[in-house]
Each structure stands twice: as C-alpha cells, then as structure tokens.
C-alpha cells in the first residue's frame, strides 16, 4: 500500500502535483482537475500492458447455464472493471475445491465463432467482445451449474477521499504523480515539456521490478486488453 495520501499529510498527491506544475494557480487548477489527472495516471500505471501489479490480480466466477454461451463481464455485474485476462478455466464441478477437475479454455477471436456452428458440450474456447465473454462448446444439461473462473487484472478504485492512498507499493507514489504531471502538461498545452515528463514517468516505472520476477510466479496467460487483436492460435 502507498503512503502518500490524496490531500492529507505532507507531502500529498495534490500538493506535489502543484509543485511539479510550478505552482499554477489559475482557474483550471481545481481539486477536480488535480484528481482527474492523478486518477488517470493511476489507472494508466495499473494497466497490465504498462506494469503488472500483483495487487491488481482478481478473479470472477461464472455459473454455467444450459444453452447459454454468452455471459456479461461489465463492471456492474463483476464488481470491478476488468482491464485484461490472465486465464479462463472451466471447473467441472459446482464448487471450486482442490480436487475438482479443471480445463483451461483457449482464447479465440470472435470471428472464429462467426465461422462455425457451435455444438453443445464442455467449454473449450472463449472470445471476448466488448464486455461479453462467448464460450464454445455451448453448455448442455450436463455442464449446467459448473463454474468458469476468469482470472484477470482489475482497474484500481479511484482516489477520492482526502486520506485515500493507492493499493500498490509506496515506491509507485512517485511514478503516479509524475504520470499525473505528464497528463496535466499535455492537457494544458505544454507539449514539449510533456514529452520529457513522459520519459521520466516511463523511466520510473521501468526502474521498478515486474512482479513476474518473483520466484515461482507463472506468467503463462493470454492478455485481452485489446480483444479485437486476439490471436487465432490452434488448440
């Protein structure tokens, strides 16, 4: 967990951002604007394509329904916004127990689904389109009640209360505020300065080790940050 708070204590995110922006005091420098830039940087930093944080790991469980091969993955249904898929498994039981048999689903482009007639049976493939996951085979009565576990990355909750801190390690307080500076300078029209700030932001993120360097971590996953770009790798 980070140590810097949004607007409480010294230093804090809002004051530090003001300092990096040379103390601008015009009408645009409201708390709403500061929070917009800070939270934009926070969300950007936590994208799995930017930096993979263990704290952003999450999972969501779907209960299969006979004849239903599409399920909603929107924020309202899941409880958080999914930013990338790590893996998807069919748990061939009505409860996820250590002894339950599991089958990994292979990612497909949605066009793979469009080119064939789906058949009933155990799920073996999936595709993401928008906020919907499509599964093949189509669950039959034999699969009804079984589970599909979606392991994913989530978007962090926005910083809003003055005492809010990030959920990632305190090292990342500095890259976050540097990222907010980059976004603010870009929006305020300082394009040349923003490019230099962006490079500093990237350098700070690159100096931190990826969580995948921790011994025993397995990064065998399929990222679906851009579902339309999914590969059509064979089974």
N, C-alpha and C positions, 0 to 999 in steps of 0.2 A: 504494500500500500504506500502511496505517495505521502509526503509530509507537508507539502505546500498546500494551503487552503485557498479557496476561490477569492475571498476578500476578508479574511480574518488572520490576525497574526502578522509578523514581519519576518521575511518577505511573504507576499501573497501573489497569486497569479495576476490579478488586475493591476496592482501597483507595479509589478515587474514588467508587465507588458507596456504600461505607460512609460516607464523608464527607457525601455528599448525603442519606443517610438518618439523619444526625445521630448517627453512631457507635453505632447499635443493637448490642447485644452479647448478646441473648437467644438461646435455643437454635435459633430458626429461621434465624439468620444464619450458616449453614454455607456452605462453598465451593460445595456442590452447589446451594443455593438462589441464591447470587450468580450462578453460571454459568447457571442456568436463566433468570433474568431478563435477564442480558446477552445470551445467545444468542437468547432470544425477541425482544428488541429488534433484534438484528442481522438476524434473518430477516424481521421486520416491515418494517424500514427498506429492505430489498432487494426487497420485493415490487414488481413493475412498476407496480402501481396506486398505490404510495406514492412511490417515486422510481426513475427509470430509470437504472441504472448500466451503463456500458459494460462494466465488469468482470464483470457478471452475464450478458453475452451468451454463448450456447453454441449448438451445433448437434448434431444426431444424424441418422445416415443409416440408412434402411430399405432393404433389398433386396427388391424385389417378388417374390412367389411366385405362379405361375399359379393362379387360382381362389381366392386368399386376399385378402380385402379388409379384415381387421382385424389390427392389429399392436399389441403391448404397448409402453407408454411408461412403465412403472413404474421406480422408482429402481434396482432390481436389474438390469434389462435395459439401461437407458440409461447408468447410471453416475453419475447425479446426479438430483436431484428437479427436475422442470420446474414452474415457477410461472406461466408464461404463454407463449403462442405469438406469435412475431413474423410468421412467414410459413412456408408449406409449398410446396415446388416438386417437380415430377417432372423428374428429369434423364433425358432419353430416351436413355440410354446406360448401359453397365455401369461407367463410370468418370466421375468429375466432372472434366472437362477444360475449359479455357477455350472450346473450340469446340463443346462438347456443347450440343445444343438443350435448352431448358428450358421448362416450362409451369407457371404458377402455379395452385395449387388454391384454389378458393373455399370459405370456411367455410360450413357449414350446421348447423342444429340437428339432433340425432339423429332428431327426429320427421319431418324431411324424408326421411330414409332409410326410416322406417317406412311412409311413404305410397306407396311406389313399388317396382316390381320392378326390381332392378338389372340392368344389362346389362354384358356383357364389353367391355373396351376400355381406352383410355388413361385414367388417373385425371384427373378434372376437379374433383371436390368432396371435401370431408372433413368429418367431425364428430368431436368429442371427447366421449367418455362415460367418466367415471371416469379410469382410466389406460390407456384403449384408444383408438386412432385408427381410424376407419372410413373407407374410401376408395371412391369411385364415379367412373368405372367400375371393374368388377372386372378385375384384371389377367388377360390371356389369355397364351397361349404367346408372343405377340409382345412383350409387356411384361415377361415373366419375366426377372429379372436386372437390370432397370433400377432406378434409385435414386429414393428420395424423401428430400429433405433437409428436416428440421424445424429451423427456426431459432427459438430460444426464449430465455427467461430461465431461469436456474437458481437454486436455493437455495444460499446460501453454506455451506461446511463449517463446522461448529460450532467455536468456540474451546474448546480442551480442555487443551493443554499450557500450562504457566505462561508460556512465551515466545511463545505464539501472538499474531499481530496480524491485523487484518482485511485483506481483499484490496482494499478501496476506499481512496480518498484519505484522508490523515491528517485533513483537515477533519472527516470524519464520525466521528472518535473521540468528539467531544463530543456530537453528537446521539445516538450509540449509548448512551452512559452515561446521558444524560438520558431516553432511552426506557426504559432498564432501571429508572431511578428511578420513572418513571410506573407501570410494571408492578408493581414491588415495593410501592409505596404503595397501589395498587389491591388487591393481594392481601392486604396487611397490614391493610386496613380503613380507610385514611385517604382516603376517597372525595373529600372536598372538596379536600384537598391534591393528590390525584392528578389532578383535573381541571385545576388550574392548571399542574401539571407537564406534562401532555399538551400544553397550549397552547404551552408553552416548547419542547417537543420538536418540535412541528409548525413553529413559527417558525424554529428552527434548520435544519430540512430545507428550508424554503421560501427561506431566505436563500442556499442553495447553488444555482447554476445547474443546470438539467437538462442532461444530456449531449446532448440533442437540439438545444441551441443551438449546438453546434459546427458550423462551416460545412461543408456537404457531407453532413451526416447526413440520411438519409431515413427518416422515421418512418411510412412507409406500411405499416402492419401491422394485424393483427387480434388483439386480446388475448383469450385464453381463460382468464383467471384464474377465471372462473365459467362453465364450459362450458354449463350449462343455460340461460344467458342469451344465448347466441349469437343474432345476428340471422339472419333468413332472406332476406337481400338477394339479388336476382336476379343472374344471371351478367352 
